[in-house]
Amino acid sequence: MTCSLLHAENGAQLRDFIARHPGWRLLAERLWTPLDGGDGFYAGCLSRG
């Protein structure tokens, strides 16, 4: 989870991690923007196996 809205700091980091670590996969991701009532957050859920 990050407090950033930048793809380079969020989904791109997870996809790079997955590319370097076979066996991990992205289960879900979510981006909250200021329109959702906060400052902006990103969360990604990974699974191994």
Protein Blocks (a to p, Z undefined) as FASTA:
>chain_A
ZZbfbfklmmmmmmmmmmmmghiacfbdcdddfknopabpcdddddeZZ
